């Protein structure tokens, strides 16, 4: 698999499309804290929140201020930090609290929201993905607090929008498996948005996502992600990707902000943390699979990275499946 797929698998994203909205201009709403604020899905360590515009257009900006983005049908609006935000046909209007407009759904269906201004219509769906903040840090840190990702053109657009229409039909008449369908659709939308976002990054962009796009660094990341327990050296990676040792080291550090071997150590620990939360393998076995020769060395490295030893991390995960994040 590629590095993005590896990370998404390790952090075990879960979520759903959970709300369908219909608005007619003029309108303006303020949305707080995504899906978690509706009290529907329990406690999560971190929520990535998004809207997908299915008809019409709107504007959106963070409630704290900043640039307003224009969005149209086929655009996904992403809030990786689940910030409170304002969206509407006219952001100069006094915003209505979005929660006051929410209506309960039939079992298995999405919530609904509507505002009647009498003018042009906008429809959207809201979704979320839950993740462990600490394990997801490379991805979360690489994204802006508010982003518009166009999904409405290109060869994959037609089938993606048809799936969204299927989700809307599922909402109006929920059937067996509706919840699973809406959850998988949310994950699919997010992965496609990340692919489109990476493709559209400026040439001078740095960060983890920019590293994935780079031909040489992306290949090095794929090698390390594909065989994390291998005894990699920068020389080995450089030979595999077709660069000199110094050129790869500099290119990697310029894009990701850390040397290759430091990144590999962190990735091994992310995999170990995920394994400790999701299985019952002995800590010594997890340490060996993560490339450590001794359990004591693994314990020291794990505590430096996550602020607690592996056994405490596992116990914390059993008490709180959402996890407790600090840093990657």
C-alpha positions as a Markdown table, in Angstrom:
| # | Residue | x | y | z |
|---|---|---|---|---|
| 1 | Unk | 0.0 | 0.0 | 0.0 |
| 2 | Unk | 1.0 | 3.7 | -0.3 |
| 3 | Unk | 1.8 | 5.8 | 2.8 |
| 4 | Unk | -1.5 | 7.6 | 2.9 |
| 5 | Unk | -3.4 | 4.3 | 2.9 |
| 6 | Unk | -1.0 | 2.9 | 5.6 |
| 7 | Unk | -1.6 | 5.9 | 7.9 |
| 8 | Unk | -5.4 | 5.8 | 7.4 |
| 9 | Unk | -5.4 | 2.1 | 8.2 |
| 10 | Unk | -3.3 | 2.6 | 11.3 |
| 11 | Unk | -5.4 | 5.4 | 12.8 |
| 12 | Unk | -8.7 | 3.4 | 12.1 |
| 13 | Unk | -10.9 | 6.2 | 10.9 |
| 14 | Unk | -14.6 | 5.8 | 11.7 |
| 15 | Unk | -17.4 | 8.1 | 10.9 |
| 16 | Unk | -20.6 | 8.7 | 8.9 |
| 17 | Unk | -22.7 | 11.1 | 6.9 |
| 18 | Unk | -25.1 | 12.2 | 9.6 |
| 19 | Unk | -27.0 | 15.3 | 8.4 |
| 20 | Unk | -28.7 | 16.6 | 5.3 |
| 21 | Unk | -29.4 | 20.3 | 4.9 |
| 22 | Unk | -31.6 | 22.3 | 2.6 |
| 23 | Unk | -31.4 | 26.2 | 2.6 |
| 24 | Unk | -32.9 | 28.9 | 0.5 |
| 25 | Unk | -31.3 | 32.4 | 0.3 |
| 26 | Unk | -30.8 | 34.5 | 2.2 |
| 27 | Unk | -29.4 | 32.4 | 5.0 |
| 28 | Unk | -26.4 | 32.2 | 7.4 |
| 29 | Unk | -25.8 | 29.6 | 10.1 |
| 30 | Unk | -23.1 | 29.0 | 12.7 |
| 31 | Unk | -22.1 | 25.3 | 13.3 |
| 32 | Unk | -20.4 | 24.3 | 16.5 |
| 33 | Unk | -18.1 | 21.3 | 16.9 |
| 34 | Unk | -19.4 | 19.0 | 14.3 |
| 35 | Unk | -21.0 | 15.7 | 15.0 |
| 36 | Unk | -19.7 | 15.5 | 18.6 |
| 37 | Unk | -21.9 | 18.5 | 19.6 |
| 38 | Unk | -25.1 | 16.6 | 18.6 |
| 39 | Unk | -24.3 | 14.0 | 21.2 |
| 40 | Unk | -25.0 | 11.2 | 18.8 |
| 41 | Unk | -21.8 | 9.3 | 18.6 |
| 42 | Unk | -20.3 | 9.2 | 22.1 |
| 43 | Unk | -16.8 | 10.4 | 23.1 |
| 44 | Unk | -14.1 | 10.8 | 20.5 |
| 45 | Unk | -10.5 | 11.9 | 20.9 |
| 46 | Unk | -10.7 | 14.0 | 17.7 |
| 47 | Unk | -13.3 | 14.8 | 15.0 |
| 48 | Unk | -12.6 | 15.8 | 11.4 |
| 49 | Unk | -15.8 | 17.5 | 10.1 |
| 50 | Unk | -16.8 | 18.2 | 6.6 |
| 51 | Unk | -19.7 | 19.4 | 4.3 |
| 52 | Unk | -20.3 | 18.2 | 0.8 |
| 53 | Unk | -22.3 | 20.6 | -1.4 |
| 54 | Unk | -24.7 | 18.6 | -3.5 |
| 55 | Unk | -26.7 | 21.5 | -5.1 |
| 56 | Unk | -26.3 | 25.3 | -5.3 |
| 57 | Unk | -23.5 | 27.3 | -3.7 |
| 58 | Unk | -22.5 | 29.0 | -0.4 |
| 59 | Unk | -19.7 | 30.8 | 1.4 |
| 60 | Unk | -17.9 | 29.5 | 4.5 |
| 61 | Unk | -15.3 | 30.9 | 6.9 |
| 62 | Unk | -14.1 | 30.1 | 10.4 |
| 63 | Unk | -16.1 | 31.8 | 13.2 |
| 64 | Unk | -12.8 | 33.1 | 14.6 |
| 65 | Unk | -12.3 | 35.0 | 11.3 |
| 66 | Unk | -10.2 | 34.7 | 8.2 |
| 67 | Unk | -10.8 | 34.3 | 4.5 |
| 68 | Unk | -14.2 | 33.3 | 3.3 |
| 69 | Unk | -14.2 | 30.5 | 0.8 |
| 70 | Unk | -16.7 | 30.1 | -2.1 |
| 71 | Unk | -18.1 | 26.6 | -2.5 |
| 72 | Unk | -20.4 | 25.1 | -5.2 |
| 73 | Unk | -22.0 | 21.8 | -6.0 |
| 74 | Unk | -19.3 | 19.1 | -6.0 |
| 75 | Unk | -17.1 | 20.9 | -3.4 |
| 76 | Unk | -16.1 | 19.3 | -0.1 |
| 77 | Unk | -15.5 | 21.8 | 2.8 |
| 78 | Unk | -13.1 | 20.3 | 5.3 |
| 79 | Unk | -12.5 | 21.4 | 9.0 |
| 80 | Unk | -9.7 | 19.0 | 10.1 |
| 81 | Unk | -9.7 | 20.6 | 13.6 |
| 82 | Unk | -13.5 | 20.6 | 13.9 |
| 83 | Unk | -13.5 | 24.4 | 14.3 |
| 84 | Unk | -16.7 | 26.4 | 14.7 |
| 85 | Unk | -17.6 | 27.9 | 11.4 |
| 86 | Unk | -20.1 | 30.1 | 9.6 |
| 87 | Unk | -21.7 | 29.3 | 6.2 |
| 88 | Unk | -24.5 | 30.7 | 4.2 |
| 89 | Unk | -25.5 | 32.7 | 1.1 |
| 90 | Unk | -24.5 | 35.9 | 2.9 |
| 91 | Unk | -22.0 | 35.9 | 5.7 |
| 92 | Unk | -22.9 | 39.5 | 6.7 |
| 93 | Unk | -26.2 | 38.3 | 8.1 |
| 94 | Unk | -26.5 | 37.5 | 11.8 |
| 95 | Unk | -25.9 | 33.7 | 11.9 |
| 96 | Unk | -28.6 | 31.3 | 13.2 |
| 97 | Unk | -27.4 | 28.6 | 15.6 |
| 98 | Unk | -27.3 | 25.5 | 13.4 |
| 99 | Unk | -28.4 | 23.3 | 16.3 |
| 100 | Unk | -31.7 | 25.1 | 16.6 |
| 101 | Unk | -32.5 | 24.0 | 13.0 |
| 102 | Unk | -31.7 | 20.3 | 13.4 |
| 103 | Unk | -34.5 | 17.8 | 13.2 |
| 104 | Unk | -34.3 | 14.1 | 14.3 |
| 105 | Unk | -34.1 | 11.4 | 11.7 |
| 106 | Unk | -35.9 | 8.1 | 11.5 |
| 107 | Unk | -33.9 | 5.1 | 12.8 |
| 108 | Unk | -30.9 | 4.5 | 10.5 |
| 109 | Unk | -31.3 | 7.8 | 8.7 |
| 110 | Unk | -29.5 | 11.2 | 8.8 |
| 111 | Unk | -30.6 | 14.2 | 10.8 |
| 112 | Unk | -32.1 | 17.0 | 8.7 |
| 113 | Unk | -31.8 | 20.8 | 8.8 |
| 114 | Unk | -33.7 | 23.4 | 6.8 |
| 115 | Unk | -33.9 | 27.2 | 6.5 |
| 116 | Unk | -36.4 | 28.9 | 4.3 |
| 117 | Unk | -35.3 | 32.3 | 2.9 |
| 118 | Unk | -37.4 | 32.0 | -0.3 |
| 119 | Unk | -34.5 | 32.4 | -2.8 |
| 120 | Unk | -32.0 | 30.2 | -4.5 |
| 121 | Unk | -31.6 | 26.7 | -3.0 |
| 122 | Unk | -28.5 | 25.1 | -1.6 |
| 123 | Unk | -28.3 | 21.5 | -0.4 |
| 124 | Unk | -25.5 | 19.8 | 1.5 |
| 125 | Unk | -24.6 | 16.8 | 3.5 |
| 126 | Unk | -22.5 | 16.9 | 6.7 |
| 127 | Unk | -20.1 | 14.1 | 7.7 |
| 128 | Unk | -17.5 | 13.4 | 10.3 |
| 129 | Unk | -14.6 | 11.1 | 10.9 |
| 130 | Unk | -13.2 | 10.2 | 14.3 |
| 131 | Unk | -9.6 | 9.4 | 14.9 |
| 132 | Unk | -6.9 | 9.4 | 17.5 |
| 133 | Unk | -5.4 | 12.9 | 17.5 |
| 134 | Unk | -1.9 | 11.6 | 18.3 |
| 135 | Unk | -1.7 | 8.9 | 15.7 |
| 136 | Unk | -3.2 | 11.1 | 13.1 |
| 137 | Unk | -0.8 | 14.0 | 13.7 |
| 138 | Unk | 1.1 | 13.8 | 10.4 |
| 139 | Unk | -2.1 | 14.2 | 8.4 |
| 140 | Unk | -3.8 | 16.8 | 10.7 |
| 141 | Unk | -0.7 | 19.0 | 10.8 |
| 142 | Unk | -0.5 | 19.0 | 7.0 |
| 143 | Unk | -4.0 | 20.4 | 6.5 |
| 144 | Unk | -5.2 | 24.0 | 6.9 |
| 145 | Unk | -8.0 | 24.6 | 9.5 |
| 146 | Unk | -10.4 | 25.2 | 6.6 |
| 147 | Unk | -10.1 | 23.9 | 3.1 |
| 148 | Unk | -12.3 | 23.6 | 0.0 |
| 149 | Unk | -11.6 | 20.5 | -2.1 |
| 150 | Unk | -13.4 | 20.3 | -5.5 |
| 151 | Unk | -14.7 | 16.9 | -6.2 |
| 152 | Unk | -17.1 | 17.8 | -8.9 |
| 153 | Unk | -15.0 | 17.4 | -12.0 |
| 154 | Unk | -12.7 | 14.7 | -13.4 |
| 155 | Unk | -13.4 | 11.1 | -14.3 |
| 156 | Unk | -14.5 | 10.0 | -10.8 |
| 157 | Unk | -16.9 | 12.8 | -10.2 |
| 158 | Unk | -20.0 | 11.2 | -11.8 |
| 159 | Unk | -19.9 | 8.0 | -9.7 |
| 160 | Unk | -19.0 | 9.9 | -6.6 |
| 161 | Unk | -22.0 | 12.2 | -7.0 |
| 162 | Unk | -24.3 | 9.3 | -7.8 |
| 163 | Unk | -23.2 | 7.7 | -4.5 |
| 164 | Unk | -24.1 | 10.9 | -2.7 |
| 165 | Unk | -27.5 | 10.8 | -4.3 |
| 166 | Unk | -27.8 | 7.3 | -3.1 |
| 167 | Unk | -27.0 | 8.5 | 0.4 |
| 168 | Unk | -29.7 | 11.1 | 0.2 |
| 169 | Unk | -32.2 | 8.4 | -0.9 |
| 170 | Unk | -31.1 | 6.2 | 2.0 |
| 171 | Unk | -31.8 | 9.1 | 4.3 |
| 172 | Unk | -35.4 | 9.5 | 3.1 |
| 173 | Unk | -36.1 | 5.8 | 3.4 |
| 174 | Unk | -33.5 | 4.0 | 5.7 |
| 175 | Unk | -33.2 | 0.3 | 5.2 |
| 176 | Unk | -31.1 | -2.5 | 6.6 |
| 177 | Unk | -27.4 | -1.6 | 6.7 |
| 178 | Unk | -28.1 | 2.2 | 6.2 |
| 179 | Unk | -25.7 | 3.1 | 9.0 |
| 180 | Unk | -22.9 | 1.1 | 7.5 |
| 181 | Unk | -23.5 | 2.5 | 4.0 |
| 182 | Unk | -23.4 | 6.1 | 5.3 |
| 183 | Unk | -20.2 | 5.4 | 7.3 |
| 184 | Unk | -18.4 | 3.9 | 4.3 |
| 185 | Unk | -19.5 | 6.7 | 2.1 |
| 186 | Unk | -18.0 | 9.3 | 4.6 |
| 187 | Unk | -14.7 | 7.4 | 4.6 |
| 188 | Unk | -14.7 | 7.3 | 0.7 |
| 189 | Unk | -15.4 | 11.0 | 0.4 |
| 190 | Unk | -12.5 | 11.8 | 2.8 |
| 191 | Unk | -10.0 | 9.6 | 1.0 |
| 192 | Unk | -11.0 | 11.1 | -2.4 |
| 193 | Unk | -10.7 | 14.6 | -0.9 |
| 194 | Unk | -7.2 | 13.9 | 0.3 |
| 195 | Unk | -6.2 | 12.6 | -3.1 |
| 196 | Unk | -7.6 | 15.7 | -4.8 |
| 197 | Unk | -6.0 | 18.0 | -2.2 |
| 198 | Unk | -2.6 | 16.4 | -2.7 |
| 199 | Unk | -2.8 | 16.7 | -6.5 |
| 200 | Unk | -3.7 | 20.5 | -6.2 |
| 201 | Unk | -0.8 | 21.4 | -3.8 |
| 202 | Unk | 1.5 | 24.2 | -5.0 |
| 203 | Unk | 4.9 | 23.1 | -6.1 |
| 204 | Unk | 6.6 | 25.0 | -3.2 |
| 205 | Unk | 4.4 | 23.4 | -0.6 |
| 206 | Unk | 6.0 | 21.5 | 2.3 |
| 207 | Unk | 4.6 | 19.0 | 4.8 |
| 208 | Unk | 3.6 | 15.3 | 4.9 |
| 209 | Unk | 1.1 | 15.5 | 2.1 |
| 210 | Unk | 3.6 | 17.3 | -0.1 |
| 211 | Unk | 6.1 | 14.6 | 0.7 |
| 212 | Unk | 3.7 | 11.9 | -0.5 |
| 213 | Unk | 3.4 | 13.7 | -3.9 |
| 214 | Unk | 7.2 | 14.0 | -4.4 |
| 215 | Unk | 8.5 | 11.2 | -6.6 |
| 216 | Unk | 11.6 | 10.5 | -4.5 |
| 217 | Unk | 10.4 | 11.2 | -1.0 |
| 218 | Unk | 7.0 | 9.6 | -1.7 |
| 219 | Unk | 8.8 | 6.4 | -2.7 |
| 220 | Unk | 11.0 | 6.5 | 0.4 |
| 221 | Unk | 7.8 | 6.9 | 2.6 |
| 222 | Unk | 6.2 | 4.0 | 0.8 |
| 223 | Unk | 9.2 | 1.8 | 1.4 |
| 224 | Unk | 9.3 | 2.6 | 5.1 |
| 225 | Unk | 5.6 | 2.2 | 5.6 |
| 226 | Unk | 5.6 | -1.0 | 3.6 |
| 227 | Unk | 8.4 | -2.6 | 5.7 |
| 228 | Unk | 8.6 | -0.7 | 9.0 |
| 229 | Unk | 10.5 | -3.5 | 10.8 |
| 230 | Unk | 13.3 | -3.6 | 8.2 |
| 231 | Unk | 16.7 | -2.3 | 9.2 |
| 232 | Unk | 16.5 | 0.7 | 6.8 |
| 233 | Unk | 19.4 | 3.1 | 6.4 |
| 234 | Unk | 19.4 | 6.4 | 4.5 |
| 235 | Unk | 21.9 | 4.7 | 2.1 |
| 236 | Unk | 19.4 | 1.9 | 1.4 |
| 237 | Unk | 16.5 | 4.2 | 0.8 |
| 238 | Unk | 18.6 | 6.5 | -1.4 |
| 239 | Unk | 19.6 | 3.6 | -3.6 |
| 240 | Unk | 16.0 | 2.4 | -3.9 |
| 241 | Unk | 14.7 | 5.8 | -4.9 |
| 242 | Unk | 17.5 | 6.8 | -7.2 |
| 243 | Unk | 19.1 | 9.6 | -5.3 |
| 244 | Unk | 22.4 | 10.1 | -3.5 |
| 245 | Unk | 22.3 | 9.8 | 0.3 |
| 246 | Unk | 22.8 | 13.5 | 0.9 |
| 247 | Unk | 20.2 | 14.5 | -1.7 |
| 248 | Unk | 17.5 | 12.2 | -0.2 |
| 249 | Unk | 18.3 | 13.3 | 3.3 |
| 250 | Unk | 18.0 | 17.0 | 2.4 |
| 251 | Unk | 14.9 | 16.6 | 0.2 |
| 252 | Unk | 13.2 | 14.6 | 2.9 |
| 253 | Unk | 14.0 | 17.0 | 5.7 |
| 254 | Unk | 13.0 | 20.0 | 3.6 |
| 255 | Unk | 9.6 | 18.5 | 2.9 |
| 256 | Unk | 8.8 | 16.8 | 6.2 |
| 257 | Unk | 10.8 | 18.8 | 8.6 |
| 258 | Unk | 12.6 | 15.7 | 10.1 |
| 259 | Unk | 15.3 | 13.3 | 8.8 |
| 260 | Unk | 14.3 | 10.0 | 7.3 |
| 261 | Unk | 15.4 | 7.8 | 10.3 |
| 262 | Unk | 13.6 | 10.0 | 12.8 |
| 263 | Unk | 10.4 | 9.7 | 10.7 |
| 264 | Unk | 10.8 | 5.9 | 10.6 |
| 265 | Unk | 11.2 | 5.7 | 14.4 |
| 266 | Unk | 8.0 | 7.7 | 14.8 |
| 267 | Unk | 6.1 | 5.6 | 12.2 |
| 268 | Unk | 7.1 | 2.4 | 14.0 |
| 269 | Unk | 5.8 | 3.8 | 17.2 |
| 270 | Unk | 2.5 | 4.9 | 15.6 |
| 271 | Unk | 2.1 | 1.3 | 14.4 |
| 272 | Unk | 3.0 | 0.0 | 17.8 |
| 273 | Unk | 0.5 | 2.3 | 19.5 |
| 274 | Unk | -2.2 | 1.2 | 17.1 |
| 275 | Unk | -1.4 | -2.5 | 17.7 |
| 276 | Unk | -1.5 | -2.0 | 21.5 |
| 277 | Unk | -5.0 | -0.4 | 21.3 |
| 278 | Unk | -6.5 | -2.9 | 18.9 |
| 279 | Unk | -5.1 | -6.3 | 19.9 |
| 280 | Unk | -3.8 | -8.4 | 22.8 |
| 281 | Unk | -0.3 | -9.2 | 21.5 |
| 282 | Unk | 2.4 | -9.2 | 24.2 |
| 283 | Unk | 4.3 | -5.9 | 24.4 |
| 284 | Unk | 7.5 | -7.8 | 23.7 |
| 285 | Unk | 6.0 | -9.1 | 20.4 |
| 286 | Unk | 4.8 | -5.6 | 19.4 |
| 287 | Unk | 8.3 | -4.3 | 20.2 |
| 288 | Unk | 9.9 | -6.9 | 17.9 |
| 289 | Unk | 7.5 | -6.2 | 15.1 |
| 290 | Unk | 8.3 | -2.5 | 15.4 |
| 291 | Unk | 12.0 | -3.1 | 14.8 |
| 292 | Unk | 13.2 | -3.0 | 18.4 |
| 293 | Unk | 15.8 | -5.5 | 19.7 |
| 294 | Unk | 14.7 | -5.3 | 23.3 |
| 295 | Unk | 11.5 | -4.6 | 25.2 |
| 296 | Unk | 13.2 | -2.1 | 27.4 |
| 297 | Unk | 14.5 | 0.0 | 24.5 |
| 298 | Unk | 11.0 | -0.1 | 23.0 |
| 299 | Unk | 9.5 | 1.1 | 26.4 |
| 300 | Unk | 11.9 | 4.0 | 26.6 |
| 301 | Unk | 11.2 | 5.1 | 23.0 |
| 302 | Unk | 7.5 | 4.7 | 23.4 |
| 303 | Unk | 7.4 | 6.8 | 26.6 |
| 304 | Unk | 9.4 | 9.6 | 25.0 |
| 305 | Unk | 7.0 | 9.7 | 22.1 |
| 306 | Unk | 3.6 | 9.3 | 23.8 |
| 307 | Unk | 4.3 | 10.4 | 27.4 |
| 308 | Unk | 3.5 | 7.0 | 29.0 |
| 309 | Unk | 4.8 | 3.4 | 28.8 |
| 310 | Unk | 3.2 | 0.9 | 26.4 |
| 311 | Unk | 1.2 | -0.9 | 29.2 |
| 312 | Unk | -0.3 | 2.4 | 30.4 |
| 313 | Unk | -1.2 | 3.3 | 26.8 |
| 314 | Unk | -3.0 | 0.0 | 26.4 |
| 315 | Unk | -4.9 | 0.4 | 29.6 |
| 316 | Unk | -5.9 | 4.0 | 28.7 |
| 317 | Unk | -7.3 | 2.7 | 25.3 |
| 318 | Unk | -9.4 | 0.1 | 27.1 |
| 319 | Unk | -10.9 | 2.8 | 29.3 |
| 320 | Unk | -11.4 | 5.3 | 26.5 |
| 321 | Unk | -11.5 | 3.8 | 23.0 |
| 322 | Unk | -11.2 | 7.3 | 21.5 |
| 323 | Unk | -7.7 | 7.7 | 22.9 |
| 324 | Unk | -5.9 | 10.7 | 24.3 |
| 325 | Unk | -3.7 | 12.6 | 21.9 |
| 326 | Unk | -0.7 | 14.8 | 22.5 |
| 327 | Unk | 1.6 | 14.9 | 19.5 |
| 328 | Unk | 3.1 | 12.8 | 16.7 |
